[in-house]
Amino acid sequence: MHPGQSQSKHINEFHKLVGDLAAIDTAISDKDQALLLLTSLISAYDNFMETLLYGRDTLKLEDVVVTLYSRELQKMTETKGDGGERLYVRGRS
């Protein structure tokens, strides 16, 4: 993943690569796909990656993808809703 690249685009590219490998009879297990996707994220996702890796008994690709999409949606919502929510403090004059 490149800095500034959307998670959706990164996930789509990942699925394309996995599909290309499947086309040449190189299958990758679901767990390995989940690990590969997590480790392909930029360092800003380190805490996110550790939470998914160590916070669950089993790791599934679908769980990783759904969580990434949810995180992206949450960030987009925070960015859009951030316009008027500021605290202005004025000192004594």
ABEGO torsion letter per residue (X at the ends): XBBGBBAAAAAAAAAAAAAAAAAAGBBBBAAAAAAAAAAABBAAAAAAAAAAAAABABBBAAAAAAAAAAAAAAAAAAAAAAAABBBBBBBBX
